[in-house]
Amino acid sequence: MSQQSLTDENDVPAIDGLGTMEIRWHGRGGQGVVTAGEILAETALEEGRYFQAFPEFGAERTGAPIRAYTRISDDPIYLHCPVSYPAIVVVLDSTLLGPIKVYEGLRKDGFAVINSTKSPDEIAPRDQRNGWAVATVDATRIAMNALKRNIPNTSMIGALLRVNPVVDKDACASVIEARLSARFPARIVDANLEAYWQAYDSVSL
């Protein structure tokens, strides 16, 4: 696959040598971490691709640190283990940056997408990175404005797809709409789509 990631200085390959995109999600219970990974996987399904999406087993109470994983490929996926060497790390809560090793295993050509008001260089100075890049977006503010709640998962999906077109952004918006419409009123669906597109347009690289 020839998709390329976007950075401020150079392009980064979107797909690793095995043909599988691996993403690790970090957040807290109640922020929609697992749902975010599933939405991305459902979009891959709509595109006729193979996928995996699953959480790390453990406490899932509100506020507890949560990890989830997504794999997307044009070929069958035979791995059945957590993602140890992700191409992309998505962090929905910046308070995890200290106590949790969110960058652990991040590939040298990879990307970290962080929910933060800080700039990428403030989050992780370039001389402290092992070749990977950083993007930030104030997903909490976007979610609070749109949803009136700190549930930044759809915002972070938008930011991720701005950084790397893992799946088609319009197709993903359609999956978000379809999935949420089955459970929530139209105003909630519209608010999530607003957050998704606003975050897509608000990423700092």
Backbone as a printed PyTorch tensor [residue, N CA C, xyz], in Angstrom:
tensor([[[  0.8460,  -1.1870,   0.0000],
         [  0.0000,   0.0000,   0.0000],
         [  0.8790,   1.2340,   0.0000]],

        [[  0.4270,   2.2850,  -0.6880],
         [  1.2850,   3.4450,  -0.8860],
         [  0.9010,   4.6500,  -0.0520]],

        [[ -0.0560,   4.5130,   0.8690],
         [ -0.4270,   5.6470,   1.7000],
         [  0.7870,   6.1420,   2.4650]],

        [[  0.8410,   7.4550,   2.7130],
         [  1.9360,   8.0470,   3.4540],
         [  1.4030,   8.8590,   4.6140]],

        [[  2.1540,   8.8640,   5.7230],
         [  1.8260,   9.6950,   6.8670],
         [  2.2500,  11.1200,   6.6000]],

        [[  1.6470,  12.0570,   7.3200],
         [  1.9870,  13.4610,   7.1820],
         [  2.8140,  13.8980,   8.3730]],

        [[  3.9390,  14.5620,   8.1350],
         [  4.7120,  15.1720,   9.1930],
         [  5.0510,  16.5810,   8.7690]],

        [[  5.6970,  17.3440,   9.6700],
         [  6.0710,  18.6940,   9.3360],
         [  7.3560,  18.7520,   8.5170]],

        [[  8.0870,  17.6380,   8.4390],
         [  9.3570,  17.6590,   7.7330],
         [  9.4680,  16.5870,   6.6580]],

        [[  8.9400,  15.4190,   6.8890],
         [  9.0940,  14.3520,   5.9150],
         [  7.9500,  13.3670,   6.0230]],

        [[  7.7800,  12.5920,   4.9560],
         [  6.7290,  11.5910,   4.9490],
         [  7.1920,  10.3390,   5.6640]],

        [[  6.2560,   9.6900,   6.3200],
         [  6.5350,   8.4760,   7.0700],
         [  5.6680,   7.3630,   6.5000]],

        [[  6.2220,   6.1870,   6.1920],
         [  5.4070,   5.1060,   5.6390],
         [  4.2500,   4.7510,   6.5660]],

        [[  3.0810,   4.5620,   5.9930],
         [  1.9020,   4.2470,   6.7900],
         [  1.8320,   2.7740,   7.1550]],

        [[  2.3720,   1.9210,   6.3220],
         [  2.2390,   0.4870,   6.5140],
         [  3.6180,  -0.1210,   6.6970]],

        [[  3.7380,  -1.0220,   7.6510],
         [  5.0560,  -1.5960,   7.9050],
         [  5.3900,  -2.6730,   6.8800]],

        [[  6.5790,  -3.2330,   7.0130],
         [  7.0610,  -4.1790,   6.0240],
         [  6.2240,  -5.4400,   5.9160]],

        [[  5.4520,  -5.7600,   6.9500],
         [  4.6080,  -6.9360,   6.9160],
         [  3.2390,  -6.6290,   6.3220]],

        [[  2.9890,  -5.3940,   5.9450],
         [  1.7100,  -5.0300,   5.3560],
         [  0.6150,  -4.8080,   6.3620]],

        [[  0.9380,  -4.6840,   7.6380],
         [ -0.0650,  -4.5090,   8.6810],
         [  0.1920,  -3.2320,   9.4670]],

        [[ -0.8330,  -2.3990,   9.5670],
         [ -0.7560,  -1.1980,  10.3900],
         [ -1.1550,  -1.5600,  11.8060]],

        [[ -0.2970,  -1.2480,  12.7800],
         [ -0.5810,  -1.5500,  14.1740],
         [ -0.6740,  -0.2530,  14.9740]],

        [[ -1.7560,  -0.1150,  15.7110],
         [ -2.0360,   1.0900,  16.4890],
         [ -2.2960,   0.6990,  17.9370]],

        [[ -1.7060,   1.4490,  18.8600],
         [ -1.9740,   1.2460,  20.2840],
         [ -2.6350,   2.4950,  20.8420]],

        [[ -3.7170,   2.3030,  21.5680],
         [ -4.4970,   3.3900,  22.1500],
         [ -4.2970,   3.4140,  23.6530]],

        [[ -4.1020,   4.6130,  24.2050],
         [ -3.9990,   4.8010,  25.6480],
         [ -5.0370,   5.8330,  26.0870]],

        [[ -5.7480,   5.5310,  27.1480],
         [ -6.7060,   6.4870,  27.6760],
         [ -7.1690,   6.0390,  29.0510]],

        [[ -8.2620,   6.5970,  29.4840],
         [ -8.8480,   6.2240,  30.7800],
         [-10.2680,   5.7180,  30.5700]],

        [[-10.7080,   4.8520,  31.4860],
         [-12.0590,   4.3300,  31.4030],
         [-13.0830,   5.4470,  31.3210]],

        [[-13.9980,   5.3440,  30.3840],
         [-15.0200,   6.3580,  30.2030],
         [-14.7330,   7.3260,  29.0740]],

        [[-13.5320,   7.2520,  28.4880],
         [-13.1710,   8.1630,  27.3960],
         [-13.4220,   7.5640,  26.0150]],

        [[-13.8760,   6.3390,  25.9670],
         [-14.1960,   5.7280,  24.6700],
         [-13.0010,   5.1550,  23.9490]],

        [[-11.9910,   4.7060,  24.6880],
         [-10.7690,   4.1800,  24.0730],
         [-11.0670,   2.9510,  23.2160]],

        [[-11.7770,   1.9940,  23.7890],
         [-12.0650,   0.7520,  23.0720],
         [-12.9500,   1.0330,  21.8640]],

        [[-13.9240,   1.8930,  22.0350],
         [-14.8190,   2.2420,  20.9290],
         [-14.0540,   2.8670,  19.7720]],

        [[-13.0760,   3.7060,  20.0710],
         [-12.2870,   4.3450,  19.0170],
         [-11.6010,   3.3060,  18.1480]],

        [[-10.9670,   2.3170,  18.7830],
         [-10.3040,   1.2700,  18.0240],
         [-11.2740,   0.4600,  17.1930]],

        [[-12.4550,   0.2150,  17.7400],
         [-13.4650,  -0.5620,  17.0170],
         [-14.0050,   0.2100,  15.8150]],

        [[-14.1800,   1.5180,  15.9590],
         [-14.6690,   2.3290,  14.8370],
         [-13.6800,   2.2960,  13.6870]],

        [[-12.3930,   2.4050,  14.0100],
         [-11.3710,   2.3420,  12.9660],
         [-11.4070,   0.9800,  12.2720]],

        [[-11.5540,  -0.0820,  13.0590],
         [-11.6060,  -1.4290,  12.4980],
         [-12.8510,  -1.6260,  11.6370]],

        [[-13.9880,  -1.1150,  12.0810],
         [-15.2150,  -1.2320,  11.2990],
         [-15.0890,  -0.5130,   9.9590]],

        [[-14.3770,   0.5990,   9.9570],
         [-14.1590,   1.3090,   8.6990],
         [-13.2950,   0.4760,   7.7670]],

        [[-12.2620,  -0.1780,   8.3250],
         [-11.4360,  -1.0690,   7.5100],
         [-12.2830,  -2.1870,   6.9040]],

        [[-13.2180,  -2.7210,   7.6850],
         [-14.1210,  -3.7510,   7.1810],
         [-14.9320,  -3.2310,   6.0100]],

        [[-15.4500,  -2.0190,   6.1300],
         [-16.2190,  -1.4110,   5.0440],
         [-15.3710,  -1.2620,   3.7860]],

        [[-14.0670,  -1.1210,   3.9690],
         [-13.1570,  -0.9800,   2.8350],
         [-12.6670,  -2.3240,   2.3020]],

        [[-13.1850,  -3.4100,   2.8770],
         [-12.8280,  -4.7360,   2.4070],
         [-11.4710,  -5.2210,   2.8790]],

        [[-11.0220,  -4.7090,   4.0190],
         [ -9.7150,  -5.0720,   4.5530],
         [ -9.8570,  -5.9370,   5.8010]],

        [[ -8.7630,  -6.5000,   6.2360],
         [ -8.7400,  -7.3360,   7.4240],
         [ -8.4230,  -6.4630,   8.6440]],

        [[ -8.8810,  -6.8950,   9.8200],
         [ -8.6850,  -6.0560,  11.0020],
         [ -8.7300,  -6.8820,  12.2770]],

        [[ -8.1930,  -6.3020,  13.3260],
         [ -8.3760,  -6.7450,  14.7020],
         [ -8.5770,  -5.5010,  15.5490]],

        [[ -9.4090,  -5.5940,  16.5720],
         [ -9.5900,  -4.5010,  17.5300],
         [ -9.9730,  -5.1140,  18.8600]],

        [[ -9.1610,  -4.8730,  19.8860],
         [ -9.4310,  -5.4890,  21.1770],
         [ -8.7560,  -4.6880,  22.2870]],

        [[ -9.3410,  -4.7280,  23.4900],
         [ -8.7350,  -4.0380,  24.6400],
         [ -7.7590,  -4.9510,  25.3540]],

        [[ -6.9350,  -4.3490,  26.1840],
         [ -6.1040,  -5.1360,  27.0930],
         [ -6.9360,  -5.4660,  28.3150]],

        [[ -6.9340,  -6.7060,  28.7080],
         [ -7.7460,  -7.1000,  29.8500],
         [ -7.2160,  -6.4520,  31.1280]],

        [[ -8.1400,  -6.0240,  31.9640],
         [ -7.7780,  -5.3660,  33.2170],
         [ -8.9370,  -4.5210,  33.6910]],

        [[ -8.6850,  -3.6930,  34.6810],
         [ -9.7400,  -2.8350,  35.2270],
         [-10.2370,  -1.8620,  34.1710]],

        [[-11.5430,  -1.7790,  34.0030],
         [-12.1270,  -0.8580,  33.0330],
         [-13.0580,   0.1380,  33.7160]],

        [[-12.8440,   0.3510,  35.0030],
         [-13.6760,   1.3080,  35.7150],
         [-13.3550,   2.7250,  35.2370]],

        [[-14.2720,   3.6310,  35.4570],
         [-14.0930,   5.0170,  35.0370],
         [-12.8190,   5.5980,  35.6370]],

        [[-11.9900,   6.1650,  34.7870],
         [-10.7600,   6.8050,  35.2320],
         [ -9.5430,   5.9030,  35.2560]],

        [[ -9.7330,   4.5980,  35.1790],
         [ -8.5970,   3.6810,  35.2050],
         [ -7.8830,   3.6930,  33.8560]],

        [[ -6.5570,   3.5760,  33.8490],
         [ -5.8260,   3.5210,  32.5730],
         [ -6.2720,   2.3240,  31.7320]],

        [[ -6.4710,   2.5710,  30.4630],
         [ -6.9500,   1.5500,  29.5300],
         [ -6.0230,   1.5160,  28.3160]],

        [[ -5.7300,   0.3240,  27.8300],
         [ -5.0370,   0.1520,  26.5590],
         [ -5.9470,  -0.6160,  25.6000]],

        [[ -5.8820,  -0.2560,  24.3390],
         [ -6.5920,  -1.0090,  23.3080],
         [ -5.6980,  -1.0680,  22.0810]],

        [[ -6.0050,  -2.0100,  21.2070],
         [ -5.1410,  -2.2510,  20.0510],
         [ -5.9780,  -2.3960,  18.7850]],

        [[ -5.4250,  -1.9070,  17.6750],
         [ -6.0620,  -2.0630,  16.3750],
         [ -5.0090,  -2.4960,  15.3690]],

        [[ -5.3370,  -3.5050,  14.5930],
         [ -4.5110,  -3.9070,  13.4520],
         [ -5.3670,  -3.8300,  12.1940]],

        [[ -4.7860,  -3.3010,  11.1140],
         [ -5.4770,  -3.1950,   9.8310],
         [ -4.5200,  -3.6620,   8.7450]],

        [[ -5.0170,  -4.4940,   7.8380],
         [ -4.1440,  -5.0420,   6.8040],
         [ -4.9420,  -5.3530,   5.5480]],

        [[ -4.2530,  -5.3900,   4.4140],
         [ -4.8570,  -5.8550,   3.1680],
         [ -4.8210,  -7.3790,   3.0710]],

        [[ -4.1110,  -8.0080,   3.9800],
         [ -3.9540,  -9.4640,   3.9800],
         [ -4.4370, -10.0380,   5.3070]],

        [[ -4.7350, -11.3250,   5.3600],
         [ -5.1480, -11.9280,   6.6250],
         [ -4.1340, -11.6760,   7.7290]],

        [[ -4.6260, -11.4760,   8.9560],
         [ -3.7740, -11.1960,  10.1100],
         [ -3.7240, -12.4490,  10.9790]],

        [[ -2.5230, -12.9400,  11.2130],
         [ -2.3750, -14.1740,  11.9680],
         [ -1.8560, -13.9380,  13.3920]],

        [[ -1.4900, -12.6990,  13.7000],
         [ -1.0530, -12.3820,  15.0530],
         [ -2.2580, -12.3410,  15.9940]],

        [[ -2.0550, -12.8150,  17.2120],
         [ -3.1100, -12.7560,  18.2280],
         [ -2.4590, -12.3760,  19.5550]],

        [[ -1.9280, -11.1810,  19.6050],
         [ -1.2110, -10.7050,  20.7820],
         [ -1.3140,  -9.1870,  20.8380]],

        [[ -1.0280,  -8.6000,  21.9930],
         [ -1.0270,  -7.1380,  22.0680],
         [ -0.0170,  -6.5270,  21.1030]],

        [[ -0.2130,  -5.2640,  20.7890],
         [  0.7010,  -4.5370,  19.8950],
         [  1.8720,  -4.0150,  20.7150]],

        [[  3.0540,  -4.5600,  20.4730],
         [  4.2490,  -4.1640,  21.2140],
         [  5.0760,  -3.1110,  20.4940]],

        [[  5.0010,  -3.1010,  19.1570],
         [  5.8090,  -2.1720,  18.3610],
         [  4.9000,  -1.4260,  17.3950]],

        [[  4.0930,  -0.5090,  17.9240],
         [  3.1000,   0.1690,  17.0830],
         [  3.7180,   1.1540,  16.0980]],

        [[  3.0430,   1.3390,  14.9820],
         [  3.3890,   2.4140,  14.0560],
         [  2.8100,   3.7330,  14.5460]],

        [[  1.6830,   3.6480,  15.2640],
         [  1.0190,   4.8370,  15.8000],
         [  0.5800,   4.5730,  17.2330]],

        [[  0.8350,   5.5440,  18.0960],
         [  0.3240,   5.5420,  19.4630],
         [ -0.6400,   6.7180,  19.5930]],

        [[ -1.8350,   6.4640,  20.0970],
         [ -2.8350,   7.5130,  20.2970],
         [ -3.1070,   7.6270,  21.7940]],

        [[ -2.9150,   8.8200,  22.3430],
         [ -3.0780,   9.0450,  23.7820],
         [ -4.2460,   9.9990,  24.0040]],

        [[ -5.3310,   9.4990,  24.5940],
         [ -6.5300,  10.3000,  24.8010],
         [ -6.4750,  11.1500,  26.0550]],

        [[ -5.5120,  10.8870,  26.9400],
         [ -5.4110,  11.6220,  28.1990],
         [ -3.9410,  11.8830,  28.4930]],

        [[ -3.5310,  13.1440,  28.4550],
         [ -2.1120,  13.4820,  28.6040],
         [ -1.5860,  13.2280,  30.0120]],

        [[ -2.4690,  13.0280,  31.0020],
         [ -1.9800,  12.7200,  32.3490],
         [ -1.3350,  11.3370,  32.4050]],

        [[ -1.4950,  10.5470,  31.3700],
         [ -0.8690,   9.2310,  31.3120],
         [  0.5850,   9.2990,  30.8620]],

        [[  1.0250,  10.4430,  30.3700],
         [  2.3720,  10.5530,  29.8090],
         [  3.4590,  10.3080,  30.8430]],

        [[  3.1860,  10.5910,  32.1060],
         [  4.1860,  10.3590,  33.1370],
         [  4.1690,   8.9410,  33.6660]],

        [[  3.0330,   8.4970,  34.2250],
         [  3.0120,   7.1810,  34.8730],
         [  3.0200,   5.9900,  33.9130]],

        [[  2.5900,   6.1920,  32.6590],
         [  2.4960,   5.0980,  31.6930],
         [  3.5290,   5.3090,  30.5870]],

        [[  4.2090,   4.2450,  30.2030],
         [  5.2070,   4.3290,  29.1260],
         [  4.5010,   4.2540,  27.7740]],

        [[  3.8500,   5.3500,  27.4090],
         [  3.0240,   5.3350,  26.2050],
         [  3.8530,   5.2080,  24.9330]],

        [[  5.1010,   5.6490,  24.9630],
         [  5.9410,   5.5910,  23.7630],
         [  6.6890,   4.2630,  23.6370]],

        [[  6.5290,   3.3940,  24.5780],
         [  7.2870,   2.1440,  24.5750],
         [  7.0490,   1.3570,  23.2850]],

        [[  8.1300,   1.0050,  22.6030],
         [  8.0380,   0.2060,  21.3910],
         [  7.6560,   0.9700,  20.1460]],

        [[  7.3940,   2.2690,  20.2570],
         [  6.9790,   3.0520,  19.0990],
         [  8.0860,   3.0390,  18.0480]],

        [[  7.7290,   2.6850,  16.8380],
         [  8.7110,   2.5330,  15.7720],
         [  9.4230,   3.8450,  15.4470]],

        [[ 10.6260,   3.7260,  14.9420],
         [ 11.4080,   4.9130,  14.6080],
         [ 10.7410,   5.7580,  13.5320]],

        [[  9.9550,   5.1440,  12.6710],
         [  9.2300,   5.8960,  11.6400],
         [  7.7740,   6.1140,  12.0310]],

        [[  7.4910,   5.9900,  13.3280],
         [  6.1200,   6.0580,  13.8000],
         [  5.6670,   7.4400,  14.2120]],

        [[  4.4570,   7.4910,  14.7800],
         [  3.8150,   8.7430,  15.1550],
         [  3.1040,   8.5800,  16.4820]],

        [[  3.2090,   9.5810,  17.3370],
         [  2.4030,   9.6520,  18.5560],
         [  1.4030,  10.7920,  18.3890]],

        [[  0.1370,  10.5140,  18.5900],
         [ -0.9270,  11.5180,  18.4900],
         [ -1.4630,  11.7330,  19.9020]],

        [[ -1.2600,  12.9470,  20.4250],
         [ -1.5150,  13.2120,  21.8390],
         [ -2.6160,  14.2490,  22.0170]],

        [[ -3.5470,  13.9800,  22.9360],
         [ -4.5520,  14.9630,  23.3330],
         [ -3.9050,  15.9230,  24.3260]],

        [[ -3.5710,  17.1210,  23.8520],
         [ -2.8810,  18.0840,  24.7220],
         [ -3.0090,  19.4840,  24.1490]],

        [[ -2.9320,  20.4690,  25.0490],
         [ -2.8760,  21.8660,  24.6190],
         [ -1.4550,  22.2740,  24.2460]],

        [[ -0.4790,  21.4400,  24.5580],
         [  0.9180,  21.7670,  24.2970],
         [  1.2900,  21.4840,  22.8490]],

        [[  2.3980,  22.0610,  22.4260],
         [  2.9110,  21.7960,  21.0860],
         [  3.6230,  20.4440,  21.0730]],

        [[  3.8340,  19.8680,  19.8930],
         [  4.5690,  18.5990,  19.8300],
         [  5.9430,  18.6620,  20.4940]],

        [[  6.6780,  19.7520,  20.3070],
         [  8.0100,  19.8650,  20.9070],
         [  7.9490,  20.0160,  22.4130]],

        [[  6.8760,  20.6100,  22.9380],
         [  6.7070,  20.6930,  24.3920],
         [  6.3790,  19.3210,  24.9780]],

        [[  5.6090,  18.5520,  24.2580],
         [  5.2400,  17.2160,  24.7170],
         [  6.4450,  16.2880,  24.7240]],

        [[  7.2060,  16.3150,  23.6360],
         [  8.3710,  15.4240,  23.4930],
         [  9.4100,  16.1280,  22.6330]],

        [[ 10.3930,  16.8020,  23.2590],
         [ 11.4510,  17.4700,  22.4870],
         [ 12.1010,  16.4970,  21.5010]],

        [[ 12.4860,  17.0230,  20.3590],
         [ 13.0010,  16.1640,  19.2850],
         [ 14.2080,  15.3480,  19.7050]],

        [[ 15.0400,  15.9080,  20.5630],
         [ 16.2400,  15.1690,  20.9680],
         [ 15.9250,  14.0470,  21.9510]],

        [[ 14.6710,  13.9530,  22.3760],
         [ 14.2610,  12.8730,  23.2710],
         [ 13.4550,  11.7930,  22.5490]],

        [[ 13.2800,  11.9720,  21.2510],
         [ 12.5440,  10.9850,  20.4660],
         [ 13.5320,  10.0530,  19.7670]],

        [[ 13.0680,   8.8590,  19.5400],
         [ 13.9040,   7.8800,  18.8470],
         [ 13.5080,   7.7900,  17.3810]],

        [[ 13.4270,   8.9470,  16.7250],
         [ 13.0890,   8.9760,  15.3140],
         [ 11.6150,   9.1440,  15.0080]],

        [[ 10.7500,   8.9210,  16.0120],
         [  9.3200,   9.0620,  15.7540],
         [  8.8810,  10.5150,  15.8680]],

        [[  7.7120,  10.8130,  15.3150],
         [  7.1710,  12.1680,  15.2880],
         [  5.9890,  12.2850,  16.2420]],

        [[  5.5980,  13.5290,  16.5290],
         [  4.4990,  13.7990,  17.4600],
         [  3.5120,  14.7820,  16.8340]],

        [[  2.2450,  14.5360,  17.0600],
         [  1.1870,  15.4840,  16.7030],
         [  0.3190,  15.6890,  17.9320]],

        [[ -0.1550,  16.9100,  18.1280],
         [ -1.0310,  17.1920,  19.2660],
         [ -2.3230,  17.8420,  18.7890]],

        [[ -3.3630,  17.6740,  19.5900],
         [ -4.6510,  18.3080,  19.3260],
         [ -5.3570,  18.4700,  20.6660]],

        [[ -6.0400,  19.5650,  20.8430],
         [ -6.7690,  19.8100,  22.0940],
         [ -8.1300,  19.1280,  22.0100]],

        [[ -8.1000,  17.8080,  22.0600],
         [ -9.3220,  17.0280,  21.8950],
         [-10.2880,  17.1920,  23.0560]],

        [[ -9.7690,  17.4450,  24.2430],
         [-10.6510,  17.6580,  25.3930],
         [-11.5010,  18.9130,  25.1970]],

        [[-10.8730,  20.0090,  24.7880],
         [-11.6280,  21.2400,  24.5400],
         [-12.6570,  21.0270,  23.4400]],

        [[-12.2480,  20.3570,  22.3730],
         [-13.1630,  20.1080,  21.2630],
         [-14.3500,  19.2660,  21.7390]],

        [[-14.0750,  18.2250,  22.5160],
         [-15.1490,  17.3630,  23.0160],
         [-16.0770,  18.1130,  23.9700]],

        [[-15.4920,  18.9210,  24.8490],
         [-16.3200,  19.6730,  25.7910],
         [-17.2150,  20.6700,  25.0740]],

        [[-16.6860,  21.3200,  24.0550],
         [-17.4870,  22.2860,  23.2930],
         [-18.6070,  21.6010,  22.5220]],

        [[-18.2890,  20.4620,  21.9340],
         [-19.2740,  19.7910,  21.0780],
         [-20.2200,  18.9000,  21.8700]],

        [[-19.6550,  18.1260,  22.8130],
         [-20.4330,  17.1120,  23.5190],
         [-20.8240,  17.5040,  24.9380]],

        [[-20.1510,  18.5480,  25.4690],
         [-20.3270,  18.9500,  26.8650],
         [-19.8330,  17.8780,  27.8320]],

        [[-19.0160,  16.9620,  27.3490],
         [-18.4370,  15.9080,  28.1790],
         [-17.0300,  15.5940,  27.6710]],

        [[-16.1550,  15.1820,  28.5850],
         [-14.7860,  14.8550,  28.2040],
         [-14.7150,  13.4220,  27.6780]],

        [[-15.2760,  13.2420,  26.4960],
         [-15.1920,  11.9560,  25.8030],
         [-14.5310,  12.2460,  24.4530]],

        [[-13.2030,  12.2030,  24.3970],
         [-12.4840,  12.6940,  23.2230],
         [-12.2090,  11.6410,  22.1590]],

        [[-12.9040,  10.5100,  22.1950],
         [-12.5250,   9.4380,  21.2730],
         [-12.7580,   9.7770,  19.8050]],

        [[-13.9110,  10.3630,  19.4710],
         [-14.1350,  10.6850,  18.0610],
         [-13.2150,  11.8230,  17.6080]],

        [[-12.9020,  12.7290,  18.5210],
         [-11.9320,  13.7830,  18.1950],
         [-10.5730,  13.1770,  17.8710]],

        [[-10.1430,  12.2090,  18.6600],
         [ -8.8340,  11.6130,  18.4580],
         [ -8.7800,  10.7540,  17.2000]],

        [[ -9.8940,  10.1610,  16.8200],
         [ -9.9230,   9.4440,  15.5390],
         [ -9.6980,  10.4330,  14.3950]],

        [[-10.3700,  11.5880,  14.4690],
         [-10.1670,  12.6060,  13.4470],
         [ -8.7230,  13.0590,  13.3770]],

        [[ -8.1090,  13.2820,  14.5360],
         [ -6.7020,  13.7010,  14.5740],
         [ -5.7980,  12.6230,  13.9940]],

        [[ -6.0530,  11.3760,  14.3380],
         [ -5.2620,  10.2700,  13.8130],
         [ -5.3100,  10.2320,  12.2910]],

        [[ -6.4990,  10.3900,  11.7280],
         [ -6.6250,  10.2950,  10.2770],
         [ -6.0610,  11.5130,   9.5670]],

        [[ -5.9300,  12.6270,  10.2600],
         [ -5.2180,  13.7750,   9.6830],
         [ -3.7260,  13.4820,   9.5920]],

        [[ -3.2070,  12.7960,  10.6060],
         [ -1.7870,  12.4500,  10.6510],
         [ -1.4670,  11.3270,   9.6750]],

        [[ -2.3330,  10.3290,   9.6180],
         [ -2.0900,   9.1680,   8.7800],
         [ -3.4200,   8.6240,   8.2620]],

        [[ -3.6370,   8.6000,   6.9610],
         [ -4.9050,   8.1240,   6.4100],
         [ -5.0060,   6.6060,   6.4470]],

        [[ -5.0470,   6.0760,   7.6530],
         [ -5.1320,   4.6240,   7.8410],
         [ -6.3750,   4.0760,   7.1320]],

        [[ -7.4780,   4.8010,   7.2500],
         [ -8.7070,   4.5080,   6.5150],
         [ -9.2050,   5.8360,   5.9410]],

        [[-10.1360,   5.7500,   5.0300],
         [-10.6840,   6.9570,   4.4190],
         [-11.4710,   7.7650,   5.4540]],

        [[-11.2080,   9.0510,   5.5130],
         [-11.8250,   9.8920,   6.5410],
         [-13.3350,  10.0010,   6.3690]],

        [[-13.8150,  10.0620,   5.1380],
         [-15.2550,  10.1550,   4.9170],
         [-15.9540,   8.8370,   5.2530]],

        [[-15.3000,   7.7380,   4.9130],
         [-15.8570,   6.4300,   5.2680],
         [-15.9240,   6.2710,   6.7770]],

        [[-14.9100,   6.7610,   7.4730],
         [-14.8990,   6.6640,   8.9340],
         [-16.0080,   7.5140,   9.5370]],

        [[-16.2360,   8.6920,   8.9980],
         [-17.3280,   9.5400,   9.4780],
         [-18.6720,   8.8260,   9.3140]],

        [[-18.8280,   8.0990,   8.2150],
         [-20.0720,   7.3590,   7.9870],
         [-20.2400,   6.2400,   9.0030]],

        [[-19.1260,   5.5710,   9.3680],
         [-19.1870,   4.5150,  10.3740],
         [-19.5450,   5.0980,  11.7340]],

        [[-18.9350,   6.2360,  12.0820],
         [-19.2750,   6.9000,  13.3420],
         [-20.7690,   7.2140,  13.3840]],

        [[-21.2800,   7.7790,  12.3100],
         [-22.6940,   8.1400,  12.2540],
         [-23.5840,   6.9130,  12.4070]],

        [[-23.2560,   5.8420,  11.6800],
         [-24.0840,   4.6370,  11.7350],
         [-24.0290,   3.9800,  13.1070]],

        [[-22.8370,   3.8870,  13.6680],
         [-22.6800,   3.2150,  14.9640],
         [-23.3840,   3.9900,  16.0690]],

        [[-23.1930,   5.3000,  16.1140],
         [-23.7840,   6.0910,  17.1940],
         [-25.2860,   6.2600,  17.0200]],

        [[-25.7480,   6.2800,  15.7900],
         [-27.1860,   6.4480,  15.5460],
         [-27.9980,   5.2920,  16.1130]],

        [[-27.3640,   4.1370,  16.2540],
         [-28.0670,   2.9750,  16.7960],
         [-28.3040,   3.0910,  18.3000]],

        [[-27.5930,   4.0250,  18.9520],
         [-27.6720,   4.1160,  20.4160],
         [-28.0600,   5.4970,  20.9360]],

        [[-27.8110,   6.5410,  20.1430],
         [-27.9650,   7.8930,  20.6550],
         [-28.8500,   8.7380,  19.7380]],

        [[-29.4280,   9.8120,  20.2970],
         [-30.2400,  10.7160,  19.4720],
         [-29.3740,  11.4810,  18.4810]],

        [[-30.0170,  12.0810,  17.5170],
         [-29.3150,  12.7460,  16.4150],
         [-28.3890,  13.8510,  16.9080]],

        [[-28.7680,  14.5620,  17.9760],
         [-27.9310,  15.6660,  18.4420],
         [-26.5830,  15.1560,  18.9490]],

        [[-26.5610,  13.9690,  19.5700],
         [-25.3120,  13.3780,  20.0530],
         [-24.4660,  12.9210,  18.8730]],

        [[-25.1040,  12.3250,  17.8960],
         [-24.3920,  11.8940,  16.6870],
         [-23.7630,  13.0870,  15.9890]],

        [[-24.5440,  14.1350,  15.8150],
         [-24.0370,  15.3410,  15.1420],
         [-22.8900,  15.9700,  15.9240]],

        [[-22.9850,  15.9650,  17.2430],
         [-21.9260,  16.5440,  18.0670],
         [-20.6310,  15.7590,  17.9180]],

        [[-20.7230,  14.4440,  17.8420],
         [-19.5330,  13.6250,  17.6550],
         [-18.9080,  13.8540,  16.2860]],

        [[-19.7360,  13.9970,  15.2840],
         [-19.2010,  14.2770,  13.9470],
         [-18.5530,  15.6580,  13.8960]],

        [[-19.1530,  16.6120,  14.5880],
         [-18.5520,  17.9460,  14.6720],
         [-17.1740,  17.8690,  15.3220]],

        [[-17.0680,  17.1050,  16.4200],
         [-15.7920,  16.9490,  17.1150],
         [-14.7670,  16.2480,  16.2220]],

        [[-15.2060,  15.2430,  15.5100],
         [-14.3380,  14.4900,  14.6040],
         [-13.7070,  15.4050,  13.5520]],

        [[-14.5410,  16.1770,  12.8780],
         [-14.0290,  17.0340,  11.7980],
         [-13.2360,  18.2120,  12.3430]],

        [[-13.6420,  18.7540,  13.4740],
         [-12.8910,  19.8700,  14.0440],
         [-11.4910,  19.4260,  14.4440]],

        [[-11.3820,  18.2530,  15.0550],
         [-10.0680,  17.7510,  15.4310],
         [ -9.2280,  17.4540,  14.1930]],

        [[ -9.8410,  16.9350,  13.1780],
         [ -9.1140,  16.6590,  11.9240],
         [ -8.4450,  17.9300,  11.4050]],

        [[ -9.1280,  19.0550,  11.5560],
         [ -8.6090,  20.3370,  11.0390],
         [ -7.7480,  21.0840,  12.0440]],

        [[ -7.5630,  20.5390,  13.2590],
         [ -6.9040,  21.3060,  14.3330],
         [ -5.5850,  20.7000,  14.8090]],

        [[ -5.0730,  19.7250,  14.1030],
         [ -3.8640,  19.0300,  14.5470],
         [ -2.6290,  19.9230,  14.3950]],

        [[ -1.7760,  19.8970,  15.4150],
         [ -0.4780,  20.5830,  15.3520],
         [  0.6160,  19.5520,  15.1020]],

        [[  1.4290,  19.7910,  14.0850],
         [  2.4910,  18.8590,  13.7040],
         [  3.8560,  19.4740,  13.9680]]])
